[in-house]
Amino acid sequence: QIGQRAILSVQDPIQLDDYSQPQPDLAILAYRDDFYRAGIPIADDVLIVIEVSDTTLDYDRKEKMPRYASAGIPELWIVNVTEQTIEQYTNPRQARYRTIQIVEHGDTLKAKTLNQLDIEVGRLM
């Protein structure tokens, strides 16, 4: 569904600031002709960050999420393996996301930052 509009990055670092370079499970990045060979993506390049969480759920929510929000990453998905849900976080401001949506098995997740990117939660689990 992403096609030529973006690049899917798997477990690669993102430079959020001078001190933070997390490696999300997946990141959907703005398209660049060099596919980021010239350097790692910065926060402004990131459209969606995706963390797949089972044993890392607390860490992803309490440690990574505030960093992503502080850096202005527009959309974060936490795939909660235990609950079989996807937590969609948008509208970042001051180290937190203002809008949270929980999408359950059987529902469709619609990306806010990439039009026409819809994922059926059941297919992802």
N, C-alpha and C positions, 0 to 999 in steps of 0.2 A: 504493500500500500504506500510505502514511502517513495519508491521510484527514484527519480532524479532530483527530488525536492530536498532530500536530506541524506545524511550518512549515518548508518548504524555502527556504533563503536562498542566493542565488547571488552569489558574489564580493562580499559585503558584509562590513564590518568587525565584529570581535568585540573587546570590551574585556576583555583578560586581566588587566591590572593598570594601574597609573598610567603605565607606560612602554611598554606593548605593545598594539598594536591591529592584529593581522594580518587579512588578507582571504583566508580560505580559498576554494578553488574552490567548494565547497558546504558548507553547514552545516545540520544538522537541529536545529531549535530546539524547545524546549517551547512548546506552543500558548499564545498570548495573544490576547485579543479585539482588541487594537489593532494586531496584527501588527507590533509593535515600532516603531510610528510615534512614540511618545513618547520613544524613545531607543534607542541601539544595544544589542544583547544583551551581557550579561556572561557570564563563564565558567559561572556556575550555570545559565544558560538553555540551554546547548549540550548536546545529547544525543550527537551524532556530528559530527565534522569530517571532511571528505573533501578530500584533495589529489590532483589528477590530475598525475602526474609523468612527464615524459620527460627533458627537459634539466634539470629542477629537482630531481631525485631526491635528490642529496646535500644540497642546501639544505633540502629538506623533512624529511629524516631528521635532519640535524645541527643545524639552527637552529630550525625550526618545531616539530618533535616535542617537544623538551625544554620549550619554552614552553607547549605544550598540556598536557603532563603536569604541569608545575609549577602550572598554573592549575586542575588537577583535571578537565579535560575527560575524561569517562569512556570515550570511544571515539574512535579515530582510524583512518581508512582511508586508505592511500596506494595509489592506483591506479597500478601500475607498468606504463606503456604498453609499454615495451620488452620486458619479460618476460611481458606478458599475464597478470599476477597482481594480486591485491589483498592488501595487507599489512594485517591487522587488529590494532590495538594496543588493549589494555584493561588495567584495573587500574593506574591511574597512582599513582605514589608517588615523591617526591623527584626530580623532573625526568626521570623515565623511566617507561616502561610495563613492567609485570612480565610481562604475558602477550602473546605474539605468535603470530599464526596466519597462514600464507600460504595463500591460496585460489587455486587454479589454474583455468585455462580448463576448463569442463566441470563444475566444482564449484559448489555454492551457498553463498553467504556469508550467515550468519545473524547479524543484529545482536544484540548483547548488551543494549543499552539500550532497544531498541524491539521488544517481542515481536511476532511475526508479520511482521517485515520481513526477507524473504529475497530475495536477488538472485542470479540465475544469472550467473556471471562472464562467460560467453560473450556474453550479451545486452548487457552493459555495455561490452564491448570493441567 
